[in-house]
Amino acid sequence: MTIRLGLVGAGEFLPHFVAMFAAHPGVGALYVADLVVERAETLVAEFGLAGAASNLDELLAIGVDAVAIFTPRHTHAVLALQAMQAGAHVYIAVPAAVALDELQAMTAAAARHRRVCMTGETSYYYPEIVFAREEFATGRWGQFIHADAQYVHDWATWGPHFRLTFGDDWQKYAAIPPMFYPTHSFSMPLSITGARVTHISAHGFVDRGADAGYGAGRNPWDNPFSNTVALARTSDGGTLRIGEFRRLGWFPLRNGREVMMPTFYASDACMESSMASTFLTGRQGVEGSLSYEHPGVTVDLGPWVDGPYFEHGSAQDHHIGLASAHHPARLPREYHGLANGHSGSHQYLIDDFIRACIEDALPPTHIWASAAWCAPGLVAHQSALQGGALLEVPDFGQPPDDWPRLTYPPRGVEPGRPRLPDLTAPAFPA
């Protein structure tokens, strides 16, 4: 079985994904739509796709089974709702929405129309997050206590992206509240524990830079903040410290990924990670502990690293390739050698979406999970506007019980995959 798929928004980000959509054995006809139809036609010619359109209406009129949305972040919810109401499955580049009522409408529409709706949450597949999620699920790490996560992305480096979409007005759209794009950070610890944020307090940095679009009347959200830090309470009794930084004098492109979960603390084990290595500390008896340096989590699988933007062997290999913590055997054979992105996540996201559409099964980053990762940021922005007030975060619930989840092949050591060291003893006794 194959599906007809429409891609919406032929900007700077979509070209990173077209080859993966086109190569997937579950995709039949593939179309592209953009308000500047010439952009869509360029991709059609480059990848030999089925056709171009000028908007979502035209794609839906063609009769596509699913759409993947790569438009500006504040437009995602409206387009996703339109697609689901027309009977199409939906993939959305993050974030899912920029308002709480949009999240409520999206979860309700997905349940009512029984349509797959998921976000392309790259952080879910970062190798250290995959590793931690699998280890935490064993129970060896004990109870969750605290995690730090942050997204450092100076928007001056996004200039070409915003200019492509908004032209001379790009700065006022680049000034979108930092906590309206929080899901990379929140999804890392929350996808490990399965908890959600219940309460949050945040403070923002008021940016008075003359060369920026921050402040009342200077952007569509009257947003004064270029950087925001939040402290959150989670439903399992833990805490999170989340930072979203958009204008500061440092960009980590040469030093590693811009999204990081540097610490994850549980009662019987702790993990501290960087792009160079992952450090684990496990409780050893009543007193003392034993530490492991575990670089194997984030070391690339060389044959799979085939990114178009960075040379193999550079500091950016981990940004585009698969790592030993991943499970490449469950990906389609057609993906071997294709360019990847964001620490190996792109191929998994596309495969999950196509399989979910065909099998009528929920992918891991479905809209209910996405809402749990998005809502805390939206409330955090309100808290920052109120001087750090402690606010409650709404619960958007869970998917219908009768909707099956995607299943995967057994996770043994695949041929050619480095075997991870045994971390269960003596630091992690059964």
Secondary structure as UniProt FT lines:
FT   STRAND          3..8
FT   HELIX           15..23
FT   TURN            25..26
FT   STRAND          27..33
FT   HELIX           37..47
FT   STRAND          51..53
FT   HELIX           56..62
FT   STRAND          66..69
FT   HELIX           73..75
FT   HELIX           76..85
FT   TURN            86..87
FT   STRAND          89..92
FT   HELIX           100..113
FT   STRAND          117..119
FT   HELIX           122..125
FT   HELIX           127..137
FT   TURN            138..141
FT   STRAND          144..152
FT   HELIX           155..158
FT   HELIX           159..166
FT   HELIX           167..169
FT   HELIX           170..174
FT   HELIX           178..180
FT   HELIX           183..193
FT   STRAND          197..206
FT   TURN            210..211
FT   TURN            216..218
FT   TURN            220..221
FT   STRAND          225..234
FT   TURN            235..236
FT   STRAND          239..245
FT   HELIX           252..254
FT   STRAND          259..266
FT   STRAND          269..273
FT   STRAND          278..283
FT   STRAND          289..293
FT   HELIX           295..297
FT   HELIX           302..304
FT   TURN            312..313
FT   TURN            315..316
FT   HELIX           317..320
FT   TURN            324..325
FT   HELIX           328..330
FT   HELIX           333..335
FT   TURN            336..337
FT   TURN            342..344
FT   HELIX           345..359
FT   TURN            364..365
FT   HELIX           367..385
FT   TURN            386..387
FT   STRAND          391..392
FT   TURN            401..402
FT   TURN            415..416
//
